[in-house]
């Protein structure tokens, strides 16, 4: 493959130096569809396609891409393929001296706001469409085991009475 002096694979594919392998592949596919010689015959298109393929072969191989990045640094520092993709953050100086809390309300507005007072032990319930659970009720005699025992004994007595009445008849 020939490499001219002004050849920049990133510029040919139209991607940044920090582009991922997927971004490089997508750029190659897009340009291949646009400049393929079978679809658009002509010498200019075929030369352009050769440069696109050359850039693709260079940037698709991680070792070749790393070597290219080291030999052709961008700006003052060399950036390898595996380097971080985020640029350094340089925060700007604040344009105001107000704090985050003062944006909401002033101190007088905060103190004059109505307060919600709850009874001791009261818990705020979130709004919901579910019905509230039933409050526990006091247990009566009919809810105990003794009521079931009394009813069972009564049924046994009735059954015994029916059996005795059947033998007498």
C-alpha positions in Angstrom: 0.0 0.0 0.0 1.2 3.5 -0.8 1.2 6.1 1.9 1.5 9.7 0.7 2.9 12.5 2.8 -0.5 14.1 3.4 -2.3 10.9 4.1 -4.4 11.1 7.3 -6.6 8.0 7.8 -8.8 9.8 10.3 -9.5 12.6 7.8 -10.2 10.2 5.0 -12.8 8.3 7.0 -14.1 11.4 8.6 -13.8 10.2 12.2 -12.0 11.7 15.2 -8.7 10.4 16.5 -10.6 9.0 19.5 -13.1 7.1 17.5 -13.9 3.5 18.5 -13.5 0.5 16.3 -17.3 0.5 15.7 -17.3 4.1 14.6 -14.4 3.4 12.2 -16.2 0.4 10.8 -19.4 2.4 10.3 -17.6 5.3 8.6 -15.9 2.8 6.2 -19.2 1.1 5.3 -20.9 4.5 4.7 -18.1 5.7 2.5 -17.8 2.4 0.7 -21.4 2.6 -0.3 -21.0 6.1 -1.4 -17.8 5.8 -3.5 -17.7 2.1 -4.6 -16.4 1.9 -8.2 -19.0 -0.7 -9.2 -21.8 1.7 -8.4 -20.1 4.9 -9.6 -17.6 4.2 -12.4 -14.9 6.7 -12.9 -11.2 7.2 -12.1 -11.7 9.8 -9.3 -14.1 7.5 -7.5 -11.7 4.5 -7.7 -8.8 6.5 -6.3 -11.0 7.8 -3.5 -12.1 4.2 -2.8 -8.4 3.1 -2.6 -7.7 5.8 0.0 -10.8 4.8 2.0 -9.7 1.1 1.9 -6.1 2.0 2.9 -7.4 4.1 5.8 -9.7 1.3 6.8 -6.9 -1.3 6.8 -4.7 1.0 8.9 -7.4 1.9 11.5 -9.1 -1.5 11.7 -5.9 -3.2 13.0 -5.2 -2.1 16.6 -1.4 -2.6 16.4 -1.1 -0.6 13.1 -3.4 2.1 14.5 -1.3 2.4 17.6 1.9 2.6 15.6 0.3 5.3 13.4 -0.9 7.3 16.4 2.6 7.2 18.0 4.3 8.2 14.8 1.8 11.0 13.9 0.9 12.7 17.2 -2.0 15.1 17.3 -1.1 18.4 18.8 1.5 18.2 21.6 0.9 14.7 22.9 0.7 11.3 21.2 -2.6 9.5 21.6 -2.7 5.7 21.3 -5.7 3.7 20.3 -6.2 2.4 23.8 -6.0 5.8 25.5 -8.9 7.3 27.2 -11.5 8.8 24.9 -12.5 11.7 27.1 -10.9 15.1 26.7 -9.7 16.7 29.9 -12.4 18.8 31.7 -11.5 22.4 32.4 -14.3 23.8 34.5 -15.2 27.4 34.0 -15.2 29.9 36.8 -18.6 30.5 38.3 -20.4 33.5 37.0 -22.2 34.2 40.3 -21.6 33.9 44.0 -25.0 32.4 44.8 -25.0 28.9 46.2 -27.2 26.1 45.1 -29.5 26.5 48.2 -30.1 30.2 47.6 -31.5 29.6 44.1 -34.6 28.0 45.6 -35.7 30.5 48.1 -34.3 33.2 50.4 -34.0 32.7 54.1 -37.2 34.7 54.8 -39.2 32.7 52.3 -37.9 29.5 53.8 -38.9 30.5 57.3 -42.3 31.9 56.3 -43.2 28.7 54.4 -46.1 26.8 55.9 -45.1 23.8 58.0 -46.8 20.4 58.1 -47.4 19.3 61.6 -48.1 15.7 62.4 -49.2 13.9 65.5 -46.6 12.0 67.5 -46.1 8.6 65.8 -48.0 9.6 62.7 -46.4 8.4 59.5 -47.0 10.1 56.2 -48.6 7.7 53.8 -47.7 8.0 50.1 -50.6 8.5 47.7 -51.8 5.1 46.4 -54.8 3.5 44.8 -54.6 0.4 47.0 -57.1 0.1 49.8 -55.8 0.6 53.3 -55.3 -2.6 55.3 -57.9 -3.4 57.9 -57.2 -2.4 61.4 -56.9 -5.3 63.8 -60.1 -5.9 65.8 -60.6 -7.3 69.3 -60.9 -11.1 69.3 -64.4 -12.4 70.3 -65.5 -15.9 71.6 -66.5 -16.9 68.0 -63.0 -16.3 66.8 -61.4 -18.7 69.3 -60.7 -22.5 69.2 -63.2 -23.1 72.0 -66.1 -22.0 69.9 -65.1 -24.7 67.3 -64.9 -27.3 70.0 -68.3 -26.4 71.4 -69.9 -26.6 67.9 -68.2 -29.9 67.2 -69.4 -31.4 70.5 -73.0 -30.2 69.7 -72.9 -31.9 66.3 -71.6 -35.1 67.8 -74.5 -35.0 70.4 -77.0 -34.5 67.6 -75.5 -37.4 65.6 -75.6 -39.6 68.7 -79.2 -38.6 69.3 -80.2 -39.5 65.7 -78.5 -42.9 66.0 -80.2 -43.6 69.3 -83.6 -42.5 67.9 -83.0 -44.7 64.8 -82.5 -47.8 66.9 -85.6 -47.1 69.0 -87.8 -46.7 66.1 
